[in-house]
Amino acid sequence: MRARDLRAILFCAATTVLLFAVSGLAFRNWLVTLALTGAWAAFVLTRPRMLRVMRRLRGEPDWGGYFKND
């Protein structure tokens, strides 16, 4: 796993946990908190970088050569 992949995964995890905690404290409503956190996770996980990270973690080759390990 490359360092930029690890940073992308850590960013996704950290921001999701932070949003869950902050929205839980702000709204004090579990349904709103889960909806906001789910919307954020759906947004972040469907970004092109995270899609490439998930493909690389599954072992699929990156035929585009966008990120080369040289």
Backbone torsions as a table, in degrees:
resi	resn	phi	psi	omega
1	MET	NA	135.5	-178.8
2	ARG	-83.7	160.5	-178.5
3	ALA	-63.1	-37.9	-179.5
4	ARG	-69.9	-29.4	174.7
5	ASP	-67.1	-43.3	178.8
6	LEU	-63.3	-41.9	177.7
7	ARG	-64.1	-38.4	178.7
8	ALA	-65.3	-41.3	179.1
9	ILE	-67.8	-42.5	178.5
10	LEU	-64.9	-38.3	176.6
11	PHE	-62.1	-45.5	179.9
12	CYS	-62.0	-46.4	-178.5
13	ALA	-67.4	-45.2	-177.1
14	ALA	-66.0	-44.1	-179.1
15	THR	-69.1	-32.7	178.5
16	THR	-67.8	-45.2	178.5
17	VAL	-65.1	-41.9	179.3
18	LEU	-64.0	-44.1	178.1
19	LEU	-63.0	-40.6	178.3
20	PHE	-60.8	-45.1	-178.5
21	ALA	-67.7	-45.5	-177.4
22	VAL	-67.8	-44.2	-179.6
23	SER	-70.3	-30.6	175.1
24	GLY	-64.5	-40.4	177.7
25	LEU	-73.4	-35.7	-176.5
26	ALA	-74.8	-44.9	-173.9
27	PHE	-96.9	-27.5	-177.6
28	ARG	53.6	33.3	178.3
29	ASN	-134.2	116.2	-174.5
30	TRP	-64.7	-33.7	-179.0
31	LEU	-67.0	-44.2	177.8
32	VAL	-66.1	-41.4	179.2
33	THR	-61.2	-46.3	179.3
34	LEU	-66.9	-36.6	178.9
35	ALA	-65.6	-45.5	178.5
36	LEU	-64.0	-44.0	-179.6
37	THR	-66.0	-40.5	177.6
38	GLY	-65.1	-40.3	177.9
39	ALA	-64.9	-41.6	178.4
40	TRP	-64.6	-45.0	-179.6
41	ALA	-63.5	-40.2	178.0
42	ALA	-64.0	-39.8	178.8
43	PHE	-65.0	-49.0	-176.2
44	VAL	-68.4	-41.9	-175.9
45	LEU	-73.1	-14.6	178.3
46	THR	-100.8	6.7	175.1
47	ARG	-72.0	149.5	-177.1
48	PRO	-55.2	-37.6	-179.3
49	ARG	-64.4	-44.4	-179.3
50	MET	-68.5	-33.5	176.1
51	LEU	-64.2	-40.4	176.7
52	ARG	-65.6	-40.8	178.9
53	VAL	-61.1	-47.2	-179.4
54	MET	-63.8	-38.1	177.0
55	ARG	-63.4	-42.9	179.1
56	ARG	-65.9	-36.6	179.0
57	LEU	-67.4	-30.9	176.6
58	ARG	-77.1	-13.8	177.9
59	GLY	96.2	8.4	178.5
60	GLU	-75.9	139.8	179.8
61	PRO	-72.3	150.1	176.7
62	ASP	-95.8	93.3	-174.4
63	TRP	-73.5	-18.8	-177.9
64	GLY	-74.3	-23.2	-178.9
65	GLY	68.3	22.9	-176.9
66	TYR	-63.8	-44.9	175.1
67	PHE	-114.5	116.2	-179.3
68	LYS	-107.1	140.7	176.0
69	ASN	-93.9	82.2	179.3
70	ASP	-106.8	NA	NA
